[in-house]
Amino acid sequence: MAPANLPANLKDVARLAGVHTATASRALNERTAGMVSPETVERVRDAADALGYRVNRIARGLKMRRSFTVGMLIPDITNPFFPRMVRGAEDSLHEAGYTLVLADTDNDPGQERRHRDVMLERQVDGLLLATARRRDRVVDALIAAEVPFVLVNRTVDRGRVAAVIPDDRAGMALAVEHLYAQGHRRIGHVGGPTVTSSGARRAEGFRKALRVRGLEPGPTAEARGFTIEAGREAAPPVLGDATRPSAIVAANDLVALGVLDAAGAMGLSCPEDLSVIGFNDMAFIERLSPPLTSVRIDEYELGLRAATLLLSLIEDPSSKRKTVMLAPELVVRGSTGPPTLD
C-alpha cells in the first residue's frame, strides 16, 4: 500500500485487487478491458476507486502522441435527429477508450470554423462533422491540414472524403413509390436547403422517382432550413398552387410538421385532403395525430459507423477514404392515404 502522503500507483491497485500489474493496466484501459474477465475488471476498478487512483491519460497520450479525444460538430442540438447519432458515436468511441467532445454550430459557418479551431487547439485526434455543406471551407481546411475526419449524415461535392450518410435518393424513391401505389399522381415536394447534400440529393431522388413513373413534378419549394418554421413558411405557395398536389414529400420530419401546420391553417385535413411523408422517422412522430409516415434512417448506426470509420483513420492515416451509405426504409403510418383530388 502506498504511504499516506503519496498518491497510489498502478502497483498499489494491482496489489489490492490481487492481480498482476499488467492485468490491472488492461482492466483500467477501455481499449484492453475486454481482454480481462468482467469480474476482474470490476475488482480492479473498485481497488482503484478505494485508493483514489486515476489513469494518467495525459501521460499515456503523450507516449502515444494522442489525446484520446474526438471532436464532433452538429448543426442544431435542438433537432431530435441528432441525439441518437451522438450516442452511437459516443458508444463506439467509449469502447475504444476515447472521449467525445461535442459542439453545436447553430448552422453558422463562422461558428463551425471557430469550433473547429478550438477542437484542434485541444489536439483532438480526429473530427466527426454533421455540419458539412456541399462546398465547405472547414472540410477543405481539414483536408489541407491532413486532420483525420469523417462526415456524417451529409457529405461534400468533392470526392475522396470519408463519410457515412443515408441513401437519400433511395429514401425519396420509397416515398414516391408508396404514394404512387396509393393512386397519387400530383405529388409535391417541400425540400431542404440544397447547399447541403441532404437537401440536394433528396430533391434529385424525388424528381428521378417521378420520372421513373412518367410523372411531372408537382409544385415544389425549398425551405430555408430543416425546421418546423421553415416548412411552415415554404408550404403555402405549394398548397395554394392552381394544381395543388394531393401529396407532399417533405425534406425531413420537422419540415413535414411545418407543412401540416400550413395545411391546417388553409383548412386542409391530413390525409383526407393531403397526404404527407417526412424523412428521418424521428422518435416523436408516431405520437402525432395522424401519426406521420416517414422514411426511416438509423441515426444511431450513422453515428456508430462514422466513429468506427474515424478510429480506423486515426490508427492508419493512409487508409482509403470511403463513403458508406446506409439503406433507408419506409414506415407507413396514418398521414398517407388514397387521394380525393385525382
Summary of the structure (lengths in Angstrom):
residues: 342
radius of gyration: 24.7
end to end distance: 82.9
largest distance: 85.4
contacts: 1198
relative contact order: 0.12
helix: 44%
strand: 15%
